[in-house]
Amino acid sequence: MKVLQSMEEYNTLINQDHIMLMFSADWCPDCRVIEPILPELEQENSQYTFYYVDRDKFIDLCQELNVFGIPSFVAFHKGEEVGRFVSKDRKTKEQIEDFIQSIG
């Protein structure tokens, strides 16, 4: 999974095809639970380019996108948000897969 480095990079990449942002933090126990399944999710959903967004480093972006719980996922396609799975709840692989399938 690629790691978002800057707001400039964010502004460029959301205008690309099929971008999936995963908001997380090193201290988040629910984020650590899904960490082992992320490579498999990326492989099974290769139409998306996945980016890890450190919630603490990009707190202003989180506020802008109303991402107040982690782990959370926000999908973009050519500058438009096409889906979000945002909550403070622990997420299962099946729930994440269902979300990705629901946005095509």
trRosetta pair geometry for C-beta under 8 A, 3 or more apart (Angstrom, degrees):
i j d omega theta_ij theta_ji phi_ij phi_ji
1 22 7.1 -37 -163 34 146 132
1 38 6.1 -38 -39 153 135 128
1 39 7.8 -117 -30 -83 91 61
1 42 6.3 -144 -76 -73 83 145
1 50 4.7 -61 -128 107 93 112
1 51 6.9 147 176 -119 89 17
1 52 5.0 88 128 -34 123 101
2 49 6.8 6 15 169 129 98
2 50 6.8 153 28 91 78 58
2 51 5.0 -37 82 -106 95 71
2 52 7.0 -167 93 15 41 78
3 51 7.0 120 -125 -162 12 74
3 52 4.8 -29 -108 62 67 104
3 54 7.6 27 -163 -27 101 99
4 9 6.0 172 -155 94 72 124
4 10 5.9 39 -155 -71 126 91
4 13 7.8 -127 -112 34 94 149
4 21 7.3 20 -46 -131 136 101
4 51 4.9 71 -52 168 90 122
4 52 6.7 -143 5 83 80 50
4 53 4.8 15 21 -100 138 74
4 54 7.4 -146 61 11 96 74
4 58 6.7 5 101 -46 134 150
5 9 5.1 79 54 -2 86 154
6 9 4.7 105 57 3 78 98
6 10 7.1 -132 103 -3 47 86
7 10 5.2 -47 -148 34 41 118
7 11 6.3 42 153 -21 68 102
7 58 7.6 149 -76 -126 81 102
7 61 6.8 -169 -106 -67 93 116
8 11 5.8 -53 -149 35 30 111
8 12 6.6 25 153 -14 62 107
9 12 5.8 -61 -152 39 32 109
9 13 5.9 19 160 -14 70 113
10 13 6.2 -62 -136 40 25 101
10 14 6.3 24 169 -23 64 107
10 58 7.7 124 -59 -136 147 141
10 61 6.5 -114 -137 -117 171 143
11 14 6.8 -49 -140 27 22 106
11 15 7.7 17 157 -13 51 108
12 15 6.4 -75 -173 32 34 107
12 16 7.6 35 142 -30 67 103
13 16 5.4 -43 -161 12 51 119
13 19 5.4 127 150 -119 95 151
13 49 7.6 -114 -166 93 116 130
13 51 6.8 82 131 -45 159 153
13 76 7.9 107 122 72 75 137
14 19 5.9 -124 -111 62 45 151
14 76 4.3 -55 -151 151 80 168
14 79 6.0 82 125 -108 89 41
15 76 8.0 -38 -49 147 23 128
15 78 6.1 20 -167 -152 52 39
15 79 4.6 20 -109 -63 70 88
16 19 5.7 93 70 -49 97 115
16 49 7.2 -9 106 34 135 135
16 76 7.9 77 58 105 65 107
16 78 7.3 -81 122 -80 9 48
17 77 6.1 17 -147 -145 48 80
17 78 6.5 14 -87 -50 56 83
18 47 5.1 -98 -164 143 165 80
18 48 4.6 -122 162 -100 101 56
18 49 6.5 111 106 8 82 74
18 75 7.5 -25 -150 -166 54 104
18 77 5.7 20 -65 -101 46 93
19 48 6.9 119 -128 -159 10 82
19 49 5.6 -28 -112 64 63 93
19 51 6.7 1 -173 1 96 116
19 75 6.9 153 84 -157 53 55
19 76 4.5 -12 62 61 105 96
19 77 7.2 178 20 -76 74 45
20 45 7.6 42 -22 121 156 132
20 48 4.2 36 -15 174 117 135
20 49 7.0 175 25 79 77 39
20 50 4.8 -27 75 -104 107 67
20 51 7.0 166 85 22 53 70
20 73 6.1 -14 -172 -164 97 105
20 74 7.7 155 -157 79 51 38
20 75 5.1 -19 -102 -102 71 81
20 100 7.5 -9 -105 -110 144 104
21 51 5.2 -26 -110 70 64 101
21 53 5.1 19 -173 -18 104 129
21 73 6.8 153 81 -154 55 51
21 74 4.8 -11 58 60 108 87
21 75 7.5 -166 20 -79 72 32
21 76 7.3 43 -12 -4 104 104
22 38 7.5 -4 -80 -128 178 124
22 50 6.2 16 -10 -170 114 100
22 51 6.9 178 23 85 74 46
22 52 5.6 -32 71 -108 100 53
22 53 6.6 169 78 19 42 81
22 71 6.3 -7 -175 -169 93 107
22 72 7.5 162 -155 83 50 40
22 73 5.5 -18 -101 -99 68 79
23 53 4.8 -35 -98 75 63 109
23 55 5.3 77 179 -77 95 93
23 58 8.0 -116 -124 77 96 117
23 62 6.3 109 -143 -104 143 102
23 67 5.0 125 -11 163 171 146
23 70 5.1 -113 117 -108 92 103
23 71 6.6 159 80 -155 62 53
23 72 4.6 -4 50 58 112 89
23 73 7.5 -155 15 -72 78 30
23 74 7.3 42 -20 1 109 101
23 86 7.9 32 36 -117 132 92
24 28 6.0 -136 -167 46 70 142
24 31 4.2 122 -149 -141 103 139
24 52 6.2 -49 37 -156 119 91
24 53 7.1 123 22 67 68 57
24 54 7.0 -47 77 -107 68 43
24 55 6.4 -147 84 -20 17 101
24 70 5.4 148 -111 -177 36 125
24 71 5.0 1 -93 -110 88 91
25 28 4.5 103 61 -21 86 109
25 31 6.4 156 47 5 54 161
25 54 6.3 85 -105 -159 63 67
25 55 4.5 -61 -56 38 105 110
25 56 5.5 89 -123 -19 116 99
25 70 5.9 96 3 92 94 161
26 54 7.7 2 -22 -133 85 104
28 31 3.7 62 94 7 117 117
28 32 6.8 172 95 -16 64 80
28 55 7.7 76 -41 19 135 138
28 70 5.3 -73 -117 103 160 115
28 71 6.7 138 129 -53 147 75
29 32 5.6 -51 -150 31 38 113
29 33 6.8 47 151 -29 65 98
30 33 5.6 -42 -155 21 38 118
30 34 7.3 21 155 -5 63 101
30 70 7.2 154 75 113 111 64
30 71 6.0 -142 115 0 97 88
30 88 8.0 124 31 171 161 56
30 89 7.5 176 -150 146 156 28
30 90 4.3 -137 -135 -100 112 75
30 91 7.2 87 168 12 110 70
31 34 6.5 -66 -158 41 35 97
31 35 6.6 59 145 -52 66 95
31 70 5.9 -6 -63 142 117 103
31 71 4.5 127 -100 -59 79 105
32 35 5.3 -29 -152 -5 39 126
33 90 6.1 8 58 -150 154 111
34 37 5.6 -68 -167 46 64 106
34 38 6.4 84 139 -53 84 89
34 71 5.9 -90 39 30 139 160
34 91 6.0 8 -68 75 142 93
34 92 8.0 -175 -96 -133 102 17
34 93 7.2 157 -135 -72 90 67
34 96 7.1 107 -148 -36 137 148
35 38 5.9 -38 -155 -4 35 119
37 40 5.4 -61 -165 45 61 114
37 41 5.8 64 139 -27 85 104
37 93 4.6 -114 -178 -92 161 114
37 96 7.8 142 112 48 128 145
38 41 5.5 -54 -143 36 35 112
38 42 6.3 37 158 -21 67 103
38 50 7.5 171 -176 149 101 160
39 42 5.7 -53 -149 35 32 113
39 43 6.4 31 154 -19 65 106
40 43 5.7 -55 -147 37 32 111
40 44 6.2 24 157 -13 67 110
40 93 7.7 -3 86 -141 124 131
41 44 5.9 -60 -142 43 28 106
41 45 6.0 -11 167 17 66 115
41 50 7.8 91 105 -77 101 154
41 93 6.9 -149 -70 -144 109 88
41 96 6.1 -29 -122 120 144 131
41 97 7.0 -133 -122 -76 96 78
41 100 7.5 160 -169 -25 102 155
42 45 6.5 -80 -139 58 21 84
42 46 7.1 63 157 -88 60 60
42 48 7.7 -114 -135 83 62 95
42 50 5.1 -92 -105 6 105 141
43 46 6.3 -3 -161 -61 31 98
44 97 7.4 -21 108 -116 143 105
45 48 5.1 0 137 26 103 111
45 97 8.0 -165 -50 -124 123 68
45 100 5.1 -58 -109 174 151 151
48 75 7.0 -72 -121 -128 130 108
48 100 7.2 -100 -11 -143 147 116
53 57 7.9 -141 178 67 62 101
53 58 5.4 -63 -179 47 99 147
53 61 6.9 -105 -172 97 135 139
53 62 7.9 159 133 -68 125 88
54 57 3.9 50 88 19 117 112
54 58 6.1 119 73 8 65 92
55 58 6.7 -80 -134 60 21 79
55 59 6.6 58 162 -86 62 66
55 62 5.6 52 -146 -68 79 147
55 67 7.5 -131 -118 118 100 115
55 70 5.3 -91 -55 -55 148 150
56 59 6.3 -1 -149 -52 28 100
58 61 4.1 -22 168 33 105 121
58 62 6.1 120 113 -25 80 87
59 62 5.4 -50 -149 34 37 117
59 63 6.5 39 152 -19 66 101
60 63 5.7 -51 -151 35 34 112
60 64 6.3 38 149 -22 65 105
61 64 5.4 -52 -146 36 34 115
61 65 6.2 13 160 -1 68 110
61 67 7.8 -2 120 35 74 123
62 65 6.3 -69 -143 50 25 95
62 67 4.4 -96 -149 71 76 97
62 68 7.0 120 160 -79 107 44
63 66 7.4 25 -172 -76 30 37
65 74 5.9 -46 177 -77 140 171
65 81 7.9 151 -140 -95 102 142
66 86 7.1 93 112 135 82 163
67 70 7.4 57 161 -72 102 81
67 72 5.0 -175 -150 80 105 149
67 74 6.7 -91 -75 -35 126 128
67 86 5.4 -117 -118 -134 72 127
68 86 7.6 77 33 167 61 113
68 88 7.2 -43 111 -60 75 101
69 72 5.8 110 87 -54 71 120
69 86 6.3 126 54 172 94 70
69 87 4.9 -31 81 152 148 26
69 88 3.0 -116 -132 -66 125 62
69 89 7.1 30 160 3 146 51
70 88 7.2 10 28 -121 38 58
71 91 6.0 -93 72 21 106 123
72 84 7.3 8 174 -174 105 91
72 85 6.4 -175 -157 96 64 62
72 86 4.1 40 -152 -118 130 66
72 87 6.7 147 -98 25 101 39
73 83 7.9 -3 117 114 98 94
73 84 6.8 171 94 -152 61 49
73 85 4.5 17 52 50 101 100
73 86 7.4 -139 48 -64 46 63
73 96 6.8 107 -18 -137 151 93
73 99 6.4 117 71 122 136 149
73 100 8.0 -55 142 -68 157 83
74 81 6.3 -45 -178 -138 101 109
74 83 7.5 176 -153 95 44 53
74 84 4.7 -2 -109 -109 74 91
74 85 7.9 -152 -68 31 44 58
74 86 6.8 23 -67 -60 91 112
75 81 7.1 109 80 -161 54 61
75 82 5.0 -60 106 65 103 91
75 83 4.4 16 42 56 118 91
75 84 7.1 -151 19 -71 73 47
75 100 7.7 131 -68 -118 143 66
75 103 5.4 128 62 124 156 165
76 79 7.0 25 -177 -92 112 4
76 80 6.6 153 -154 77 72 36
76 81 5.7 -47 -97 -98 74 48
76 82 6.5 135 -127 7 20 89
77 80 5.9 -27 67 62 71 88
77 82 4.8 27 10 -28 108 138
81 84 6.7 1 177 -45 120 104
82 103 5.2 111 129 -168 101 120
82 104 8.0 -81 158 50 133 93
83 99 6.8 150 154 175 129 88
83 102 6.7 141 -132 94 144 94
83 103 3.5 -86 -28 -86 151 140
85 91 7.1 79 145 -116 124 146
85 95 7.4 143 -164 145 139 95
85 96 6.8 160 102 -116 166 60
85 99 4.1 -19 -64 -132 138 157
87 91 7.9 128 61 -66 102 102
91 95 5.0 -128 -162 81 83 129
91 96 5.6 85 150 -53 125 95
92 95 4.7 99 53 4 79 101
92 96 7.1 -147 93 -2 43 85
93 96 5.9 -60 -151 40 32 109
93 97 6.1 33 152 -19 68 108
94 97 5.6 -53 -143 38 31 112
94 98 6.2 35 155 -21 64 106
95 98 5.6 -52 -147 35 30 114
95 99 6.5 34 152 -21 62 103
96 99 5.6 -50 -151 33 33 114
96 100 6.5 30 153 -16 65 104
97 100 5.8 -56 -148 38 32 108
97 101 6.2 29 155 -16 66 109
98 101 5.8 -57 -144 41 29 109
98 102 6.2 34 155 -28 64 107
99 102 5.7 -57 -150 29 28 114
99 103 7.0 8 159 -6 62 106
100 103 6.5 -69 -156 40 31 98
101 104 7.6 38 -175 -76 36 31
